[in-house]
Amino acid sequence: MGVPLYEYQGQRDALVNWAVKKGEQGVQEYHQVKNRVSIDGLLTPLAKGGEWVEGGWGDEF
């Protein structure tokens, strides 16, 4: 009993295909909508008007 052994067959491409289909703007919009609340139910910087900048959440957090 335990975890079965599996043979590595390669990377899955479902996420890459989804992102290509959405486009860069579509992925950004998805993140803006879906990442406003953490899994703990807390508001994220996106919900508080924060904007992601290279290296972090700017001056707000």
VOGU-3710 file (C-alpha; in Angstrom, 3 decimals, decimal comma):
1> mgvplyeyqg> 0,000/0,000/0,000  1,055/3,565/-0,424  1,605/5,911/-3,311  1,747/4,267/-6,732  4,819/4,767/-8,914  4,298/6,766/-12,081  6,578/7,376/-15,010  7,293/10,978/-15,985  5,920/11,625/-19,462  6,474/15,364/-19,794
11> qrdalvnwav> 5,091/18,746/-18,855  1,380/19,406/-19,192  0,503/22,283/-21,469  -3,048/23,097/-20,325  -2,053/26,237/-18,376  0,159/27,551/-21,167  -2,609/26,967/-23,717  -5,125/28,737/-21,456  -2,836/31,756/-21,054  -2,136/31,977/-24,783
21> kkgeqgvqey> -5,860/31,838/-25,504  -6,600/34,583/-22,919  -3,778/36,832/-24,088  -1,651/39,044/-21,862  -4,461/41,512/-21,145  -6,902/38,681/-20,416  -4,535/37,070/-17,915  -4,032/40,423/-16,159  -7,794/40,937/-15,955  -8,239/37,408/-14,606
31> hqvknrvsid> -5,678/38,094/-11,868  -7,365/41,392/-10,992  -10,731/39,650/-10,543  -9,637/36,369/-8,947  -6,921/37,634/-6,584  -8,827/40,266/-4,607  -9,379/37,955/-1,627  -6,881/35,505/-0,138  -7,719/31,885/0,634  -8,069/33,079/4,252
41> glltplakgg> -10,804/35,503/3,209  -8,622/38,575/3,708  -8,538/41,439/1,249  -5,381/41,554/-0,845  -3,589/44,668/-2,071  -5,566/44,372/-5,321  -8,836/44,804/-3,435  -7,428/47,751/-1,517  -6,440/49,624/-4,659  -2,841/48,488/-4,621
51> ewveggwgde> -1,087/47,927/-7,881  1,665/45,410/-8,515  4,923/47,010/-9,534  8,202/45,310/-10,335  9,494/43,899/-7,066  6,350/44,195/-4,933  3,233/46,108/-4,030  4,658/49,598/-4,213  4,380/51,812/-1,139  1,018/50,562/0,106
61> f> 2,238/47,276/1,601
//
